[in-house]
Amino acid sequence: MTHDDHRPQTPTRWQRPARIAVEIAIAFTALAALDWWLTGGTGFARVQPNPYWLPVLVMALAYGTGPGVLAAAIASGLWLAHVHDNLGERDYLDHLFHLSLQPLMWFVVAGVIGEVTIIRTGRHDRLETRGRVATRNLARLTEAFATLSQTNRQLQVQIATEAHTVGHAIETAARLCSPDPAERRGAIAELIALAARTPDFTCYRVTGDEARAWLRGPITAGRRDVLPAALMERIERHKRVLHVAKRSDRHVLDGIGVAAIALPDRKTGEVVGCLVLHTLPFEALNASRTAELAEITTWLTPLLADMPNTTRPSVRSAGLVA
């Protein structure tokens, strides 16, 4: 927040006291002029009720105890300064009581009404605050409900249109026992696409000092035959899922894919392969999906070890597949 954002708050902080001071000054100036014009400056001694009650009541009702007491003090000063009451046959104490009765009533009324006003305005402010909080919470609940409704509809559509059912997964897994190597490779590819939720992948197998393409997804084209050494070094060092959602992994995955899953041997811990996912929605790279991708290693690594170390005819010695 800049300095300019705080600038409008300065006049706002002094606006209420300044308005009260101006209103009190105008009210008592007008009453003093009226007193001088009508009664010759006697402080409205013979006018009942005394007009000086007006600013005291207005300030106490509108602003509370402080402004009300201030108005009572000014009214008392004007009353005592202008009232001319001859003692005559009155007792001195009776004379003092007569002079102090009006100021005393002004202060008492200003205090009582001012406190009631403070309580009323405080309650009103609390109700306004609660109303704003309730409105804000209602907006959040409405937004959350709309989000949940949209998610529910998306899940219903996904369930209704999902092609890979449990029966299909069981049927695909059963094909792993087929004596035909091509059928087994096809079953592995379908299981990988089902688990990774993308058909655009390449499974690399470590042969010697390089990782060569061993199995490709149904729509994979133009992908590398051999993984770069920098990517394999990082996979062997971390032995985890590398993905572009993590800033430190982006440079090694640049131009290769969005995620790389290490396939370590269970017994030795040595990395025997790597599964690269070339396309995947960025929002799918959350903690839950990353854990699901890591689960692929539990069943893909044994299948990788059981299959013969052969490559598909479309795999070239190096570079990119046309």
BELLINJO-V273842 format. One record per backbone hydrogen bond with DSSP energy under -1.0 kcal/mol. NH is the residue of the N-H (numbers start at 0). CO is the residue of the C=O. Records with the same first field share a line. If there is no record, write none. Layout:
# BELLINJO-V273842
NH: CO, CO
This chain:
# BELLINJO-V273842
8: 5
9: 6
12: 8
13: 9
17: 13
18: 14
19: 15
20: 16
21: 17
22: 18
23: 19
24: 20
25: 21
26: 22
27: 23
28: 24
29: 25
30: 26
31: 27
32: 28
33: 29
34: 30
35: 31
36: 32
37: 33
38: 34
40: 34
46: 43
52: 49
53: 50
55: 51
56: 52
57: 53
58: 54
59: 55
60: 56
61: 57
62: 58
67: 63
68: 64
69: 65
70: 66
71: 67
72: 68
73: 69
74: 70
75: 71
76: 72
77: 73
78: 74
79: 75
80: 76
81: 77
82: 78
89: 86
94: 90
95: 91
96: 92
97: 93
98: 94
99: 95
100: 96
103: 99
104: 100
105: 101
106: 102
107: 103
108: 104
109: 105
110: 106
111: 107
112: 108
113: 109
114: 110
115: 111
116: 112
117: 113
118: 114
119: 115
120: 116
121: 117
122: 118
123: 119
124: 120
125: 121
126: 122
127: 123
128: 124
129: 125
130: 126
131: 127
132: 128
133: 129
134: 130
135: 131
136: 132
137: 133
138: 134
139: 135
140: 136
141: 137
142: 138
143: 139
144: 140
145: 141
146: 142
147: 143
148: 144
149: 145
150: 146
151: 147
152: 148
153: 149
154: 150
155: 151
156: 152
157: 153
158: 154
159: 155
160: 156
161: 157
164: 162
168: 164
169: 165
170: 166
171: 167
172: 168
173: 169
175: 172
176: 173
177: 174
183: 179
184: 180
185: 181
186: 182
187: 183
188: 184
189: 185
190: 186
191: 187
192: 188
193: 189
194: 190
195: 191
196: 192
200: 198
201: 275
202: 214
203: 273
204: 211
205: 271
206: 209
209: 206
211: 204
212: 224
213: 202
214: 202
216: 200
218: 198
224: 318
226: 210
231: 227
232: 228
233: 229
234: 230
235: 231
236: 232
237: 233
238: 234
241: 259
243: 257
245: 242
248: 245
249: 246
252: 248
255: 252
256: 252
257: 276
258: 276
259: 241
260: 274
262: 272
264: 269
268: 264
271: 262
273: 203
274: 260
275: 201
276: 258
277: 199
278: 199
283: 280
284: 281
289: 285
290: 286
291: 287
292: 288
293: 289
294: 290
295: 292
296: 293
297: 294
299: 295
300: 296
302: 298
303: 299
304: 300
305: 301
306: 302
309: 307
314: 311
320: 222
